[in-house]
């Protein structure tokens, strides 16, 4: 009985690769067909200009795909139903309905038809033509981010390029859209006029935070990049003897696949290094490149971790997109190729060969699917796929998105359980080492129930700048937000590890949207009884004198008084400040409702109603500026009248920056930046009242966020200003005092001489007369 079971098991194991048995399981999808109907074409039927067949899958919506061939089909259910060939409404007036390129941009499909870009909203079934493109184009390119609810992820999906392939690179017309292709504008890049060669394409390499231009010259190609530090050099050149289709693998890992009928190349670092894909048998390399294999590639499919190739010789090749060199193995020869066949991954380790089938009685095409279970095929010992050395690789960060702001650090952990008797080596890489640095520590962390050793991996991530281990010429600009992907995989992983996917997470080195600033208000005007909170909530208003404010924020007196309604719901009770004591707010940083720290970075204030009855305790010279500092007047002039509160981290330049060469012409002007290395404070004029301030953190090295808020201050203790100038008042008081002293001395002296006696007698007689007159009046009464 045991021998019989072993024979059965062995027979089942070898079945998939025996030529008498099919390589895959075939089924035909035919739906919605009961009675024959006449074909009714609605619009112009589209077709793909290339002689190849392509299939474009939406990386986020797994059942959405576009088939490109002699017919074009758009499916929302992974070709599980019969479909009518895709057409464009005749109202679009496309002329020749020839499609040269297509791309899913979020919730829309972009098609280049007859050298124009058209947008199809497949959810609303709505067509429109893109605007802003003034020249013929042949291709569109872009990427999709599948982490919803994040602004930078939406920006990835919204970014699209349109261009004409084959132009001279210096004269190519390139268009960019950040609206999913609805509106385009001309794209310019520095030093493009200096580049030599023909234009092979432009791509957004989000995992490297670069835009890459493909240059083709004398059967060699290389990438030129847009930003520091890669804009000073090129990627390594690679062979480009014929036009290569470029496939960006999903997942933002920087994996590019270049292929033509005779060649197949892969890059794992966004085109910086492009390598040939090798063909091997077991551990033995048969061919160092596809060119030497003498095959004709018909279709290529890839997902986040796998690669499959179908050839016209009816051969099927399979490989993994690991973090090291890529190679393919060949499955058994079978008759699986046809002119309209195309490869499609439906899941990890699940591959389909899709072929549309016309129907003579119905306009809708059926679909034949040949399903391959890669894991089941790899058990054949003839393939020498080996045994996977890792039983488990998991981490809580898999397929998640994180944000690292400036001066922040992210800690990740992973668990690896190797097969007994093996010692695999885990590898951790980041796609953008110019921006994101890492440090990893691995240690034993106990045993499983079957005595396998558990290995724990701790990964620390923070900006490359703050590790202090990289040359400044290697790191990207710290002022620019960037993106990187972190991937954990196994070195030299066997091809049989189909289900052991690399662990990947997307890291945004940029603004942490959970951060905000709060102004400390422990001792408010309401707490001290200066203001009544009930009155403030009852539509409270106050008047600003026209001499104290300027609606244009230029420090000029207004023409009339201003009545202001106090927004208590937004500002609460104002802070309390004494007018004669220099003052500055205490700024706190909060994240997810928790206090983080007191902000010591540089920030600026501006009274939102135009009050200018305050100044600063320091001048530019007293603040130690080596260059002329910025101020609200210069910033407002640069931004225009439409943006009076536009001073932020992106346009701020410190007067202490050695690279800022604006001469210090006026050292006595007020220094309007608070915080940072100086002890600058606000000095209020002799005026009581409410001030509503806008505050903005301008230090570009503190956070990528625009940390801004508004708060209010009540200034008290100032006596009303006198009618006369202080100098006049002092002079009059001094004169009056001297006159009083003089009279106090002179009057007694004058009373003892002859004139003094006469004057004294006069006053005595006047007094006596007054007494007699008053007595008479009282008597009559």
TIDOGU-849353 format. One record per residue (C-alpha): x, y, z; residue in three letters. Coordinates in steps of 0.02 Angstrom, whole numbers, plus 50000, padded with zeros to 5 digits. Layout:
XYZAla/...
***
This chain:
500005000050000Unk/501435012050044Unk/502315008349879Unk/500715011949784Unk/500515028749872Unk/502305033549828Unk/502035028949646Unk/500445039249639Unk/501295054049723Unk/502775053249604Unk/501625052049454Unk/500625067149511Unk/502215077149541Unk/502855074449364Unk/501195076349275Unk/501285094949236Unk/502895093449137Unk/502605077649039Unk/502285081948858Unk/500755070948853Unk/499975081948986Unk/499555100248957Unk/500685113449034Unk/499155123049091Unk/497295120749115Unk/496275128348972Unk/494555135748990Unk/493505147148879Unk/492505161848946Unk/490875164348852Unk/489495174748931Unk/487925184048881Unk/487645174948715Unk/485945166948687Unk/485295172448517Unk/486335178048368Unk/486345196848339Unk/487025208248206Unk/488585217848249Unk/488275236248283Unk/489845246648294Unk/489655261348413Unk/491055273248370Unk/492735270048288Unk/493485253248333Unk/495235255348402Unk/496755244748360Unk/498555243948421Unk/499865249748297Unk/501265238148357Unk/501395220648288Unk/501585214348467Unk/500205210848592Unk/500215219948758Unk/499185218748914Unk/499135233149038Unk/498465229249211Unk/497955242349336Unk/499155239449482Unk/497865244549612Unk/496255237949538Unk/496755220049505Unk/495275215549393Unk/495485230549278Unk/496545227749122Unk/496765233448942Unk/497185221248801Unk/498125229048655Unk/498245219448492Unk/497335218548326Unk/495815221748435Unk/495785231748596Unk/494785225948748Unk/494475234448914Unk/493925223049056Unk/493355226449233Unk/493235208049283Unk/494915200949227Unk/494195194849060Unk/492935183549146Unk/491585188349021Unk/491415190748833Unk/491845208248772Unk/491495219248623Unk/493075227148550Unk/493465244148626Unk/492955259248522Unk/493015278148537Unk/491475288948501Unk/491415296348327Unk/491115313348407Unk/492955313348459Unk/493415314148273Unk/495035304748295Unk/495295300948111Unk/496325284948104Unk/495895275548266Unk/497675269348290Unk/498275267648470Unk/500145269348501Unk/500165270148691Unk/499025268248842Unk/499145271049029Unk/498015269549180Unk/498105285649282Unk/497105282649439Unk/495265281849392Unk/495495285749206Unk/496255277549054Unk/497395287748941Unk/497545282948757Unk/498645290648623Unk/497565289648467Unk/498215296848304Unk/499545307148397Unk/498305314948519Unk/497945310648702Unk/496175305648749Unk/495505302848924Unk/494215289448960Unk/493385289349131Unk/492905271049138Unk/491865273649295Unk/490765287149219Unk/490945280849038Unk/491495298148982Unk/492735303148846Unk/493695319348827Unk/495255325548739Unk/496735331948839Unk/497105350548832Unk/498765359748824Unk/499665348448699Unk/500195358448547Unk/501255345448455Unk/501005327348399Unk/501385314248533Unk/501585295448524Unk/501755289648704Unk/501145292948880Unk/502035287049037Unk/501645287049222Unk/501455276449376Unk/500145272349507Unk/500225272349696Unk/499035260449782Unk/499115267749958Unk/497515277849971Unk/497165293050076Unk/498855301450060Unk/499215317149961Unk/500925312149896Unk/500245295249842Unk/498885304149743Unk/500215315049664Unk/501085299449598Unk/499495293249513Unk/499085310549445Unk/500785313349362Unk/500865309349176Unk/502085313349035Unk/501645314248850Unk/502975314648713Unk/503445309848536Unk/504655295248530Unk/506175297148416Unk/506395316148414Unk/508085324148440Unk/508265325448629Unk/508695343848626Unk/507175348048519Unk/505895335848590Unk/504215342748643Unk/503805335448813Unk/502205338648908Unk/501805335549091Unk/500135333949181Unk/499765333349367Unk/497905331049336Unk/497895312949273Unk/498085318849094Unk/496625330849081Unk/497755346049065Unk/499565346449006Unk/500895359849006Unk/502595360948925Unk/503945352249025Unk/505685359649035Unk/507255352449112Unk/508915360749142Unk/510355356149027Unk/509225346848905Unk/509885357448763Unk/511625350548799Unk/511085332348779Unk/511505322848621Unk/510505308848541Unk/508715304148503Unk/507325304148630Unk/506865286948694Unk/505605292048827Unk/505345301048992Unk/504825292849155Unk/504425297849333Unk/505525287249445Unk/504595290849606Unk/505575278149707Unk/507135288249667Unk/506275305349668Unk/506955308749494Unk/506325311549318Unk/507315301049194Unk/507605305149010Unk/508125290548900Unk/509475295548775Unk/509845284548625Unk/511415287148522Unk/512335275148407Unk/511425259448468Unk/511795263648649Unk/510615271148777Unk/510755279048948Unk/509685288949070Unk/509895307149115Unk/509145312649282Unk/508345328749338Unk/508925332549515Unk/510455332749628Unk/511495322349647Unk/511125311749492Unk/510965326549374Unk/512855328249365Unk/513095311649275Unk/512185298349176Unk/511645280549207Unk/512775267049139Unk/512515264548950Unk/511715248648883Unk/511395241248711Unk/509925248348615Unk/510055241248441Unk/508165241748414Unk/506675250148495Unk/506375243248669Unk/504695243048757Unk/504885248748936Unk/503825241149073Unk/503825248749248Unk/503505235049375Unk/502165239949503Unk/502595243849683Unk/503765259049665Unk/505325248249685Unk/506225255949537Unk/506165240049432Unk/506155242949244Unk/505975229449110Unk/506625233148934Unk/506145221048798Unk/506045218448612Unk/505825202748509Unk/507665198348529Unk/508195205748695Unk/507675207048877Unk/508495218549005Unk/508105223049186Unk/508565237649297Unk/508265237649486Unk/508795255549519Unk/507765266049399Unk/508935264249251Unk/510595268149336Unk/511185250549298Unk/510355239949162Unk/510795221449153Unk/510405207149035Unk/509245193649096Unk/510105176649097Unk/509385159649057Unk/509885145449171Unk/509535127349209Unk/509665123749393Unk/511235132549453Unk/512035132149280Unk/511945147549167Unk/511455142648991Unk/511475160048913Unk/512105176448985Unk/510795185848887Unk/509185182748792Unk/510065188048632Unk/511145172348638Unk/509635161248672Unk/509045163948492Unk/507215165948536Unk/505865178148479Unk/504925186248623Unk/503075188148596Unk/502385193848764Unk/503105199248933Unk/502175200249098Unk/502755206049269Unk/502035209349440Unk/502915215849595Unk/504055200749611Unk/503895189549457Unk/504315189749272Unk/503645178549132Unk/504065177848946Unk/503105169448804Unk/504045166448641Unk/503475163248464Unk/504325146248478Unk/502965141548605Unk/504175142448750Unk/503735149148920Unk/505075156649033Unk/504875161649215Unk/505945171049340Unk/505875181649497Unk/506255200149512Unk/507375198449663Unk/508535211649732Unk/510015203249648Unk/510315197549469Unk/508805191149371Unk/508725174849276Unk/507415164249190Unk/507085145749181Unk/506205137149037Unk/504695126249059Unk/504335111148948Unk/503955114348764Unk/502125114248721Unk/501005122148591Unk/500455137448691Unk/500855151848573Unk/499665160748455Unk/499725177648370Unk/498465185448489Unk/499065176948649Unk/499665187548794Unk/500315183848969Unk/499465190049128Unk/499835187349313Unk/498225185449412Unk/499045182549582Unk/500705177749658Unk/501285162149567Unk/499725161549457Unk/499985165249272Unk/498745165249129Unk/498975164548941Unk/497525174748875Unk/496885173448696Unk/495355182548625Unk/494235171548516Unk/493095179248383Unk/491315173248365Unk/490495172248194Unk/488745174748266Unk/489075188048398Unk/490065204348400Unk/490775200348572Unk/492395190548583Unk/492615175848699Unk/494235172948794Unk/495265157448812Unk/496275156248971Unk/497705144349001Unk/498045144549189Unk/499765139849257Unk/500165136549439Unk/502005141149446Unk/502305133049615Unk/501605116549553Unk/502685117149397Unk/504285120549493Unk/504195104349591Unk/504805094949436Unk/506575088949476Unk/507075091449294Unk/506985110349323Unk/508195109149469Unk/507315123649553Unk/507995118849724Unk/507135119849891Unk/506725136549969Unk/507875139250119Unk/506665150450212Unk/505055144650290Unk/504415161650347Unk/504815179850312Unk/503615192350384Unk/503565210150448Unk/502225221750510Unk/502785234850384Unk/502355224450229Unk/501365234350099Unk/501205249350214Unk/501665267450194Unk/502625277950320Unk/503185296050334Unk/504855301950401Unk/504955320550433Unk/506555329950468Unk/507455324650626Unk/506315309350639Unk/506735290850644Unk/505725275450598Unk/505955258350678Unk/505385242650586Unk/505515224250634Unk/505425208050537Unk/505475189550576Unk/506405176150476Unk/506295157450507Unk/507525147450400Unk/507345129350351Unk/508315118050472Unk/510125116050423Unk/510175131750316Unk/510805149250349Unk/510025161450226Unk/510605179450225Unk/509275193150231Unk/509605208950132Unk/508835226050165Unk/508945239250030Unk/508185256349998Unk/507785262349823Unk/508375280149860Unk/509965279349965Unk/510315297649924Unk/508865302450036Unk/508525287950156Unk/509835279350261Unk/509655263150358Unk/510445252550491Unk/509965234350521Unk/510335222350663Unk/509915203750662Unk/509905192150812Unk/509175175550869Unk/507495177550953Unk/506985160551018Unk/506355144550936Unk/504785138150854Unk/503795123050917Unk/504785111750800Unk/506445118950863Unk/506805130450716Unk/507785146050759Unk/506865162550744Unk/507895177350684Unk/507315194950724Unk/507845209550614Unk/507775227350680Unk/507855241050547Unk/508165259450587Unk/507765272350454Unk/508085290950448Unk/508675304050326Unk/510365300650250Unk/510925318050304Unk/510695313950487Unk/511655297650486Unk/513235307750455Unk/514025293850352Unk/513765300250175Unk/514675313450077Unk/513625329050040Unk/513925325949855Unk/512995309349875Unk/511475315249972Unk/509985323849893Unk/509465341449942Unk/508775341350118Unk/507535354950070Unk/506675343749942Unk/505395330549998Unk/505805313549925Unk/505155295749917Unk/506005279049942Unk/505525260849952Unk/506265248850078Unk/506355230450030Unk/506825215450135Unk/507255199750038Unk/508395184650045Unk/510075184549957Unk/510215171949814Unk/508435166349847Unk/507935150449756Unk/506695152249615Unk/505585139849706Unk/505215152949840Unk/503695158649742Unk/502595162149892Unk/504015170349990Unk/503775188049928Unk/504995201949973Unk/504335213350109Unk/504105230850042Unk/503565247350118Unk/503445264750043Unk/504315278550140Unk/503915296950115Unk/505345307950171Unk/504265323150187Unk/502875331650282Unk/502065321950424Unk/500265327750409Unk/499925322950589Unk/501035337150649Unk/500405354250699Unk/500965368950804Unk/500025375850955Unk/500345392151048Unk/500475389551235Unk/499075398851323Unk/499135394151506Unk/498855411851573Unk/497545419751461Unk/496665436451475Unk/495095427251531Unk/496045418151669Unk/496605434851743Unk/494885442551725Unk/495445455551599Unk/494195449251470Unk/492535440351493Unk/492415423951394Unk/490515425451388Unk/490655442551307Unk/491955436251184Unk/490765422651126Unk/489305434651106Unk/489785441650935Unk/491135452151016Unk/491885466050910Unk/493185479650931Unk/493785494550831Unk/495535497450765Unk/495965515750742Unk/496445520850567Unk/498115527350632Unk/498585509850692Unk/498335498450543Unk/498615496650356Unk/497505484750255Unk/498945482850130Unk/500215477850264Unk/501415491650214Unk/501425501350378Unk/500415516050309Unk/498905523450400Unk/497195518250338Unk/495825530350285Unk/494515524450409Unk/494335514450568Unk/494115495550557Unk/492795485650650Unk/493365467850686Unk/492275453450746Unk/493265442150860Unk/493225423650804Unk/493145415450976Unk/492725398150906Unk/494395398050814Unk/495535407650931Unk/494815405251104Unk/495315417551239Unk/496825428551195Unk/498515427351278Unk/498985441351398Unk/500495452351370Unk/501075468251457Unk/501465481751332Unk/503095487551411Unk/503925470351422Unk/504695462551263Unk/503715446851222Unk/503695431651110Unk/502525416551106Unk/502945399151167Unk/502695387851015Unk/502345369451044Unk/502415354950920Unk/501025342050933Unk/500775325650840Unk/499205315050843Unk/498575324750993Unk/500175322451095Unk/501435335751144Unk/503145333051064Unk/504265347851104Unk/504415366651118Unk/504885373550948Unk/506565382450947Unk/506625384550758Unk/506485401250669Unk/504745408150639Unk/503895424350588Unk/502335433750644Unk/501145445450555Unk/499595454050625Unk/498165448350514Unk/497175464550518Unk/498665475250469Unk/499105482250641Unk/500845489350640Unk/500925495950819Unk/502335484250866Unk/504155481850820Unk/505605470350863Unk/506915471050999Unk/508365467250883Unk/508995475350725Unk/509895466250584Unk/511565471650653Unk/511145466650831Unk/510565449450769Unk/512295446350695Unk/511705445550514Unk/513055443850383Unk/511815447850244Unk/510275458750227Unk/508855449150312Unk/507185446350229Unk/505635455150294Unk/503775455250265Unk/503875469650142Unk/505095460850024Unk/504175444150038Unk/502495452350000Unk/503225461449850Unk/503895444949782Unk/502255435649811Unk/501085449449753Unk/499515456149833Unk/498615439449819Unk/499715430949950Unk/500125442650097Unk/500475427850214Unk/501685418550100Unk/503275418550204Unk/503685400150232Unk/505075387250233Unk/505205386950043Unk/505615405350016Unk/506525409150180Unk/508395412250176Unk/509315415150338Unk/510415430550350Unk/511665419450442Unk/511825407650294Unk/513585408850222Unk/512885405050049Unk/511715420050057Unk/512665434449978Unk/511425448949990Unk/512475463550057Unk/512025470450228Unk/511605488250175Unk/510425493150317Unk/510995485350482Unk/509785496150583Unk/508175489250510Unk/507115478350627Unk/507545459950623Unk/505845451650595Unk/506295433350627Unk/506005425950799Unk/506685409850873Unk/508245401150812Unk/509945407350871Unk/509375424850923Unk/508395431551073Unk/507305442850966Unk/505615447951039Unk/504085458451000Unk/503995476051074Unk/502245483451078Unk/501835501851062Unk/500875511151198Unk/499195504151147Unk/497985492051230Unk/496975479951127Unk/496845463151038Unk/498145457550910Unk/497775442550797Unk/499415435250735Unk/499815423350594Unk/501345412650635Unk/502375402450511Unk/503865391150546Unk/505125396450413Unk/506645386150463Unk/506875374450312Unk/507825361850419Unk/506475359250550Unk/505065350750454Unk/504455347950277Unk/502725353650333Unk/502065371250317Unk/501805373250504Unk/500645388150520Unk/499265393950635Unk/498415409550704Unk/498235415450884Unk/497735431150978Unk/498565442051111Unk/497795455251223Unk/499045469151264Unk/498675478751424Unk/499455491451542Unk/499685505851420Unk/499025522951477Unk/498145533751348Unk/499305544451246Unk/499395562951299Unk/498695576751188Unk/500325586551192Unk/502025579751152Unk/503005574051306Unk/504325587651279Unk/503025601651289Unk/502235594251445Unk/503915592751534Unk/504365610651487Unk/502735617751553Unk/502865607951716Unk/504635613851741Unk/504155632151712Unk/502645630651829Unk/503725623051966Unk/505035636651953Unk/503685650151955Unk/502905642752111Unk/504575642352201Unk/504935660252151Unk/503235666352212Unk/503435656952377Unk/505045666552406Unk/504535683652340Unk/502815685952419Unk/503415686052600Unk/504795698252553Unk/503595710252470Unk/502385710552618Unk/503685719252732Unk/504035734852627Unk/502925750252596Unk/502135743452438Unk/501815727152523Unk/500905735752667Unk/499805745152544Unk/499365729252452Unk/499015720552617Unk/497865734852674Unk/496945734152509Unk/496545715752532Unk/496025718652715Unk/494825732452669Unk/494125721952527Unk/493835707652647Unk/492915718652774Unk/491775725652641Unk/491345708352582Unk/490895703052759Unk/489705717752782Unk/488865714452616Unk/488625696052655Unk/487915700152829Unk/486615711952752Unk/486095698952629Unk/485885685852766Unk/484875698352872Unk/483645701752732Unk/483455683452703Unk/
***
